[in-house]
């Protein structure tokens, strides 16, 4: 009765926080009525953690996101792997993630589509891009996808304050992006206002008026440092994986290790029959593969954003480079194949 009255008052006051506090109280009372008040006492701490899900004043969200991003970056750097912070985007050798997650998903997709549609079929040694509508938190993801599409070091820029552009770059295996930017800065003093990063990811700031000059200097430097054969997309694998090793224990063992630049997670290569395939999340492919009489669930992320033949959704057999992963759904875990490349 008390909880119902509290919910009514919160609703009349249009207080989302009040409604949420009342909901937490109701959850606690329901749990107590099911397991008994004495047993519910042991769950007090767990139920109290729901308070941290309280919605806060929306204008504070960007500041809280930035605070979270800074804290995560500091902890990652203390733990060992180099981490680069660009807005709310955190890049480490193993990948990139955004603390805002789905909040900017639609903007990410639109920006990504515009970038990929504008790519040349025969790029030079690098790809440098800028669009006035791009957000600083998006350009790192765009650079990653551009790098994947054309297999070239890529830097994408967004507007910053004071007539500046802030860029985020991604490199290909074997090419140290941060060192390349250092050489550009030494050859053209003042062209790059500041920069930092590591072999596979870097961030930088330039004056907006110097965009074309930077693009030319970056292209010239990489053209000199990156031989033509290194620009060919080469996929090195650890060979075939025997059927007895397609297990959840092996997948857990692999995921428990620390992998990174120069020490990547094992990448296997096999030929599979494709029994089922469907598009999920607008751009990913979910597959049911078969090899030597055994069936395996598989995912190929961002498959519909890649070049042919991976856009072709009608195939019966593939040769795939893949990694083993642990897939968890509704509390159940099983081994899943994550397809990195296929033909």
N, C-alpha and C positions, 0 to 999 in steps of 0.2 A: 504494500500500500504506500509506504514511504517512498519507494523507488518510483512508483507510478506518478506520485505527486511531484517528485523532483523532475521527472521527464516532462510533465505538463508545464511546469514553471519555465524550464529551459526552452521548451518549444515556443511558449508565448513570448519569451524574451529574445527569441531567435539566437540563442547562445549555443553554438556548436560544441564549445568546450564543456558547457554544462550538460548537454545531451550525452557527450562521451563519458563524463564522470559518472553519470547515472547508469549508463550501459555497463561500465566496469562494476558498479555496485550490484546490478542485476545478475551479471555473470557470476560474481562471487556468491550471491545468495542461491543461485541455481546449483552451483557446484556443492555448496554446503548441504543443500536439501537432498542431493543425490548420494553423496558419500558420507554425510554426517558432519556435524560441526567440529567434532574432535579430529576427524581425518582431514577436514578442510584446513585446519590450522597449519598442517605441514605444507600446504600449497599457497600460503599467504605471500611469500616472496615472489613466486611465479606469477600470481595474479597481479601483484603490485607492479610488475614490469610492464603491464598494459598501459600504465600511466605515461610511459615514454612514447606511446603512439598518439598522444594528444595532439590534435592539430594546433599549430601556432598561428600567429598573425601572418598572413600571406606575404606582406612586404618584407618580412624577415627571412623568407626562404633563401634568396640568393646569398645572403650573408652566412646563413647556417651551412649552405652547400659549400661555400668557399672555405669556411672554417673546417668542415669535414675533409675537404680535398687537401688542405694544408696538413692536417693532422695525419692523414693516411700517407701522404708523401714523405713526411718526416719519419714515420715509423718504418716505411719500406726502406728508406735509405739507411736507417739504423740497423735494419735486419740484414742488409747486404746487397740485394739487387738494386742497381741504379734506377731511380724513378724521376721522371720529368713531369712537372706540373704546368699545364697550360689552361688557365681558367679553371674549369671543373674537370678537365680531362687529364687523366694520369696515364703516362706511358712507361712501361717497363719492357725489358727485352722479350718477355713472353707474350706481350699484347698490350691492348689499350682499353680503358674503361672510363665511363663518365659517371660521377657520383649522382648526377640528376636522373640517370637511367631513362625511364620511359617519358619523363616530362617533356623532353625535346625530341622525341622519336619522329614525329611528323616533320619537324623542321630538318632533322637529319636526313630523312628520306628525300625530301624535296631538293636539298642542297646537293646530296649525293647524285641524284638523277641528273641535275644540271651539269655537274662536273664531268660525269662519265659520258654524257651526250656530247660534250665539247672537246673530247679527246681526239687527237690526230691519230690516224692509223699507222703513221710512220714517224714516231717521235724521235727527237735527237738523243743526246746523252741524258737529258733531264726533262722533267715536266715542272714548270712553275705556273701557278694559277692564282687568280684573284677575282672575286666577285663582290661588289659593294654590299650585297645583302647577306653575305656569310657572317656567322657569329664566330667569335673567337673560340668558343667551346666546341665548334663543329669541325674546324679546319684540320685538326689532327686525324679525325676519322675519315675525312675526305682524302687527305694525303695517303692514308693507309690503303684505301680502296683504289686510288689511282695507281699507286705503286703495284698493287696486285694485278691490275688490269694490264699495264704496259711493261712491267718489270723494269722500271727505271727509278732512280732517286727522285722523289717528288716533294715539292714544298708548296703549300697553299696558304694564302694570306687572307686576313680579315681586317676591317678597319679598327683602329685603336684611337686613343685620344691624342689631341695635339697634332693632327696631320700625319700620324704615323700608321704603319701597317704592322700587324703582329702575325708572324708566320709559324707554321708547324710543318716539320719535315719528317719523312720516313725514307729509309734506305733499303737497298737490296742486300742479300747476304754477301759478305766479303768486301763491302765498301763502307768505310767509316765516315759517316755524315758529319759528325762534329768536327773531325779533322779537316774535312773539305771546307767547311765554313770558316775555320780558323785560317786556312790558306787564302780564301777570298778576302777576309778581313785584313790580312797582312799585305796583300797585293793592292787593295783599294782602301786605304785608311779612311775611316769615317763613313764608309758605305753601310756597314752593319753597326747599328747603335749598341746592340748587346746581343749575345747569343749564349747558348749552353745546351748540354745534352750528352748523348753517348753515341755509340756506333750506329745504332739502328733508328734513333729518334732524336730530334733536336728542335729547339725553339729559337726564334730570333725576332728582332725588331728593326725595321728600317723606316726611313722617311718615305711617305707615299710617293713623292715626286721621283724617288730613286728606284721605283719598282722595275722599270725596263732595264735600267743600268745593272741592277742586281741580277735580274734574270739572265742577262748576257754574260755577266762575270761568273755566275754559278755554272752556266752551261759550258763556258770555256774551260773552267777549272776541272769539271767532271770529265769533259771530253779528253782532257790530258791525262787524268788519273785512272779512268775506267776503260780498259781495253775492250774492243768490240766483242771478243769472245765471252767476256764477263757479263755482257748485256743479254746473252741468250738465256732463256729460262731453262735451267737445269734442275731436275728433281732427283736428289740422291736419296735412296731408300735403304732400309736394312734387309731387303729381300722379302721372301714369302714367310708367312707365319703359319706354322703347322696347326691343324685343327685342334689338337689337345690343349693348345695355349689360348684359345678363344674363351677364356673364363673370366668370371668376375674377380677372382683372386689376382689374376695377372693384371687386369685393368686397375684394380686398387693399388697394386704394387707400383705400377708405372705412375699413377697420379700422385702417389705419396712422395715421389722424388722431387728434387729441385732441378728444373731444366732452364736453359737460357741460351744466349748467344754463344756459339762455340761448343755447346753441349746440349743439343736439342733432344726432345723426347723421341724415342724410336718411331720411325715412319716405315710402315710395311707396304708391300706391293703384291697384289694378287688379282686374278681374273675371276669375276663373279657373274652368274646369271642374275638378271633383274626380273623378279617375279611381280613386284608391285612398286608403284611410284606415285607420289602425289605432292602437290605444292602446299606448304604450310607457311604461315606468317608472310604471305605474299611473295617471298623471294627465296625460300629454302626448299630443298627437296628431301622428303622422307622416303626411304627406300627399304624394300625387303629383298635382301640378297641371298643367293644360294651358292654354296661351294661344297663339292664332294658330299652331297646329300644333306648338308646341314644348312639351316636358315639363320640369317643374322639381320637384326634391325640396324639401319644405318641412317645417318643424317649428312647432308651436304649443304652447309650453310652458305648463304648468298649465291647459290648456284645460278639463279636467274639474272644476276647482275654481271655474270662473267661472259667471256667471249664464247662463241661456238667452239667445240660441240656441246659445251655444258649448258647451253640454252635449249638444246634439243631435248624435249621431254619424252621422246619416243625411241627407246633403245631397249634391247633385250639382253645385252651383254656389255660389261664394262671392264676395263683394266684400271684399277684404282690404287692410288697411294693414300694410305689411311693410318689413323691412330686408334688405339683402343681407348675407350672412355667408359666411365660409370654413369649410367642413366638412372635417375631416380624419379618415380612417378607414383603418387599416392602412397608413399612410404615404402614402396617396393623398389629394389635395385636390381639392375641387370646390365650385362655388358652390351655396349653399343659401339658400332664402327662410325667414327667421324671421318668422312671422306674429305681429304684435302684437295686432291686433283683426280680427274679421271678422263679417260678417252675411250 
